[in-house]
Amino acid sequence: VRQGLRTYLDLLDDIHIAAEAENGQEAIEMVKQYQPDIVLMDLVMPVMDGIEATRKICESNPSSKVIVLSSFIEDEKVFPAIKAGAAGYLLKDVSPPDLVKAIQAVHQGETHLHPDITKKLIDQFVSPKVESESQPDELTPRETEVLQLIANGLSNKELARKLVISEKTVKTHISSILIKLNLESRTQAAIYAYKKGLVLDD
């Protein structure tokens, strides 16, 4: 799988492969050496598994964003990987173009999860009985609107276009939302919106 990915990614002008690692420990060392923007991380590896490697990379090199690329979709793999700080979680059957989109999205500060992973997270954290829709007291009306659109899966670029504001302003709103609600990621923000019944109808 790794060789196939390298062959494809090497053909792209805007992606440069800095290094390859055989295990989690090597991955940590190479991240320190090369300071990559993105790390594609497997989970089951010798010496150190991908979950522990992801945790250490996110702690020591937060500018390097980790995308897990795994064949595992079980809860005991998915949830620890997300908790460790992975900004993306994809399955190995992802098409190369979709992988590139995920790399680009995570590089722009977004979270990118396989749809089945998103459903797992929602099923895990959203109670069966959703609270009635209301504006969280902590947020302004505009921030609530941004939160609703995040939960509906819009990217920063799509948010900016829909609200007729700049992407920089979108990022400012998202940062404010995360701080006010004591959340750490867009994924957590989306889950919060589902719990509050803030998801917009298509």
Secondary structure as UniProt FT lines:
FT   HELIX           2..9
FT   TURN            10..11
FT   TURN            13..14
FT   HELIX           24..34
FT   STRAND          38..41
FT   HELIX           50..60
FT   TURN            62..63
FT   STRAND          65..70
FT   HELIX           75..84
FT   STRAND          88..91
FT   TURN            92..93
FT   HELIX           96..107
FT   TURN            108..109
FT   STRAND          112..113
FT   HELIX           115..125
FT   TURN            137..138
FT   HELIX           141..151
FT   TURN            152..153
FT   HELIX           156..163
FT   HELIX           167..180
FT   TURN            181..182
FT   HELIX           186..195
FT   TURN            196..197
//
